Structure formats: structure tokens, C-alpha cells
Amino acid sequence: MNGRLSLKTNGNPHIDGFLNGNYDTVTVERGSSIDRFGNNGGEQWVYLFIDYERNSDGREMVLETFQEEVEAVSYYYLVTLQSYYFNEYVLPYKNSLSQIDRPGFTIDQLQLALSSLQVNHTTYHFYDEEVVPHSIHLKRVSPTECKVQYIGENKQVVFETMKLEDWDAFSTMFDYVYFFSIRPKMQTVSSKSSVR
């Protein structure tokens, strides 16, 4: 038996990729399910991933749930922005580099790729280097695995990835540092457009 979504909705069930309403069960894979996303008759906003790959059965996976519409819309907006910047800027640049996103991508290749971005080394750090606020840090967690962290104010970890194989962590770190490198450009564009 394939995955299936059972719905009981309040109003329009499809709003910008979110599902608005109460429902009982989402069967994600055979034998496993995510139960009841209602909050005693109230609304809940759910961000779904629907697998539309060829030969797929269209399974739906709940990625995030929200109690308030404004939280759901903010999340959707941030996901959309991230996707846009990744597809417009990061992906074309990464495609011009031969080894990124492939097993065998090394720390030396990462350092070479980062040097091509012409960003200040203070925006990223490797392993035991001292970190500074508002930077990306590569943390070694085992001989073959790392985590990529965003260091915020007071040198605290604001966000970190799960453990990744080295080559995958190196590629992820490149993505984050690249986003950092285009941030000033985007702020310049934004300030010029607000002057008008």
C-alpha cells in the first residue's frame, strides 16, 4: 500500500503550498504515520513536501507545522527567498567548479573554491580556528564527519547542520559562505532601490 493523505479541512485547503485545516492521519510510508495535526478544533498551518518524481506515488511529507498564519507565511517567504538565491547565484557558480557536491571533494578544494569568492576569511573558520560573531564555522565531529555552524552574537551557535560526511559538509559550507559573500551585494541593491 502506498502513502496517502486523509484530510478534513476548514475552508480552502490549498494556500501557497500550505494546507489549512484539521486532518487525522498522514501516512508517509508503509507502516508509519504522522498522527492528528489538529489543536482541539483550531486551525494549523502545515508546509508539505510532495514527491512528484517520475515513478513516485506522490507521497506527501509534513516538513513544518505552525499555529499561526503569520509564522507559516514568514516560513514560506524565507524558503522561497532561499530557493531563489540558491538557483540564481549559488548553483550557477557551483556548476562552474568541477568537484563541488561530489564525493571526494576535499578541504583543499574547498579552500581553493572559497578563495575564488574573494570574501574575507573572517566570515568563515575551519575546525579549531577561533570563531567570530556572524560567521560560518566547520566543526570536526569524527575523523570523516563535520557539522557546519552559523556563529551568532556572543560567539554562540545559532544553527548547525546534522553530521555530514566530509565532502558533503565542505559543499554545504561553500553554499553558506557564498550566501554570505552575496549578502553585501544584495544590501547595496536593496538600498539603491529604496532611495528612489
C-alpha positions as CSV (number, residue, x, y, z in Angstrom):
1,M,0.0,0.0,0.0
2,N,1.4,3.4,-1.0
3,G,1.4,6.6,1.0
4,R,-1.8,8.5,1.4
5,L,-3.1,11.8,2.9
6,S,-6.5,11.9,4.7
7,L,-8.0,15.4,5.0
8,K,-10.8,17.1,6.9
9,T,-10.3,20.8,6.0
10,N,-11.7,24.1,7.2
11,G,-12.1,26.3,4.1
12,N,-9.6,26.4,1.2
13,P,-7.2,23.5,1.7
14,H,-4.5,24.9,-0.7
15,I,-3.0,28.2,0.1
16,D,0.5,28.9,-1.2
17,G,1.8,25.4,-0.6
18,F,0.3,25.3,2.9
19,L,-2.6,23.1,4.0
20,N,-5.0,25.0,6.2
21,G,-7.3,22.9,8.4
22,N,-7.6,19.9,10.6
23,Y,-7.0,16.3,9.5
24,D,-6.5,13.0,11.1
25,T,-3.6,11.0,9.6
26,V,-0.9,11.4,7.0
27,T,0.6,8.0,6.0
28,V,4.1,8.8,4.9
29,E,5.5,5.3,4.3
30,R,4.0,1.9,4.6
31,G,3.6,1.2,8.3
32,S,4.4,4.6,9.6
33,S,2.2,7.7,10.0
34,I,2.1,11.1,11.4
35,D,-0.9,11.5,13.6
36,R,-3.5,14.1,14.1
37,F,-2.5,17.7,13.4
38,G,-5.5,19.4,15.0
39,N,-5.3,21.6,18.1
40,N,-8.8,21.0,19.6
41,G,-10.7,22.3,16.6
42,G,-8.4,25.1,15.8
43,E,-6.5,25.7,12.6
44,Q,-3.0,24.6,12.0
45,W,-0.8,25.5,9.0
46,V,1.3,22.7,7.5
47,Y,4.1,23.0,5.0
48,L,4.2,19.9,2.9
49,F,6.7,18.3,0.5
50,I,5.0,16.3,-2.3
51,D,7.2,13.9,-4.2
52,Y,6.4,14.4,-7.9
53,E,9.4,12.5,-9.3
54,R,8.8,10.1,-12.1
55,N,7.6,6.7,-10.9
56,S,6.7,8.1,-7.5
57,D,3.3,7.7,-5.9
58,G,3.0,11.4,-4.9
59,R,3.7,10.8,-1.2
60,E,3.3,13.9,1.0
61,M,5.7,14.6,3.9
62,V,4.9,17.3,6.5
63,L,8.1,19.4,6.9
64,E,6.8,22.1,9.3
65,T,3.7,22.9,11.2
66,F,2.6,26.3,12.5
67,Q,-0.1,27.5,14.9
68,E,-0.3,31.0,13.4
69,E,-0.8,32.1,9.8
70,V,1.9,34.8,10.0
71,E,4.5,32.2,11.1
72,A,3.6,30.0,8.1
73,V,3.7,32.8,5.6
74,S,7.1,34.0,7.0
75,Y,8.5,30.5,6.7
76,Y,7.2,30.1,3.2
77,Y,8.7,33.5,2.2
78,L,12.1,32.6,3.6
79,V,12.1,29.2,1.9
80,T,11.1,30.9,-1.4
81,L,13.9,33.5,-1.0
82,Q,16.5,30.8,-0.2
83,S,15.4,28.8,-3.2
84,Y,15.6,31.9,-5.5
85,Y,19.1,33.0,-4.3
86,F,20.4,29.4,-4.5
87,N,19.1,28.9,-8.0
88,E,20.1,32.4,-9.3
89,Y,23.6,32.7,-7.7
90,V,25.0,29.7,-5.9
91,L,24.1,26.9,-8.3
92,P,25.5,28.5,-11.5
93,Y,28.7,29.3,-9.7
94,K,29.0,25.8,-8.2
95,N,28.4,24.3,-11.6
96,S,31.5,26.1,-12.9
97,L,33.6,24.3,-10.3
98,S,34.3,20.7,-11.1
99,Q,34.3,18.8,-7.8
100,I,31.8,20.6,-5.5
101,D,28.9,18.4,-4.4
102,R,30.7,15.2,-5.3
103,P,32.2,12.5,-3.1
104,G,35.9,13.1,-3.0
105,F,35.6,16.9,-2.6
106,T,38.5,17.8,-0.2
107,I,39.2,20.5,2.3
108,D,42.0,21.8,-0.1
109,Q,39.5,22.1,-2.9
110,L,37.1,23.9,-0.5
111,Q,39.7,26.4,0.4
112,L,40.5,27.0,-3.2
113,A,36.8,27.4,-4.1
114,L,36.4,29.8,-1.1
115,S,39.4,31.9,-2.2
116,S,37.7,32.4,-5.6
117,L,34.8,34.1,-3.9
118,Q,37.1,36.9,-2.7
119,V,35.4,37.1,0.8
120,N,37.2,38.0,3.9
121,H,38.5,34.9,5.8
122,T,36.9,36.3,9.0
123,T,33.5,35.2,7.6
124,Y,34.4,31.5,7.8
125,H,36.5,29.3,10.0
126,F,37.8,25.7,9.9
127,Y,38.0,23.3,12.8
128,D,40.0,24.8,15.7
129,E,40.4,28.3,14.4
130,E,38.9,31.0,16.7
131,V,35.4,32.0,15.6
132,V,34.0,35.5,15.5
133,P,30.3,36.6,15.6
134,H,28.3,36.3,12.4
135,S,30.5,33.7,10.6
136,I,30.3,30.2,9.3
137,H,32.3,27.5,11.1
138,L,33.3,24.0,10.0
139,K,33.4,21.7,13.1
140,R,35.0,18.3,13.1
141,V,32.8,15.7,14.9
142,S,34.6,12.5,13.8
143,P,37.5,11.6,11.5
144,T,35.2,11.5,8.5
145,E,32.3,13.8,9.5
146,C,31.8,17.5,10.2
147,K,29.0,19.9,11.0
148,V,28.6,23.4,9.5
149,Q,27.6,26.0,12.1
150,Y,26.4,29.6,11.9
151,I,28.0,31.6,14.8
152,G,25.9,34.5,16.0
153,E,26.3,37.3,18.5
154,N,28.4,36.4,21.6
155,K,30.0,33.5,19.6
156,Q,27.1,31.2,20.2
157,V,26.0,28.6,17.7
158,V,22.7,29.8,16.2
159,F,22.3,27.0,13.7
160,E,24.2,23.8,12.8
161,T,23.7,21.1,10.3
162,M,23.4,17.4,11.2
163,K,26.6,15.4,11.0
164,L,27.6,15.2,7.3
165,E,30.3,13.2,5.5
166,D,33.3,15.5,4.9
167,W,32.7,16.1,1.2
168,D,29.0,17.0,1.8
169,A,29.9,19.3,4.8
170,F,32.6,21.0,2.6
171,S,30.0,21.6,-0.1
172,T,27.4,22.9,2.4
173,M,30.0,25.2,3.9
174,F,30.7,26.6,0.4
175,D,27.0,27.3,0.0
176,Y,26.7,29.2,3.3
177,V,29.9,31.2,2.7
178,Y,28.7,32.0,-0.8
179,F,25.4,33.3,0.6
180,F,27.4,35.5,2.9
181,S,29.5,36.8,0.0
182,I,26.4,38.0,-1.9
183,R,24.7,39.5,1.1
184,P,26.5,42.9,0.8
185,K,25.7,43.0,-2.9
186,M,22.0,42.3,-2.1
187,Q,22.1,45.1,0.6
188,T,23.5,47.5,-2.0
189,V,20.8,46.7,-4.5
190,S,18.2,47.0,-1.8
191,S,19.4,50.4,-0.6
192,K,19.6,51.7,-4.1
193,S,16.1,50.7,-4.9
194,S,14.8,52.2,-1.6
195,V,16.3,55.6,-2.5
196,R,14.1,56.0,-5.5
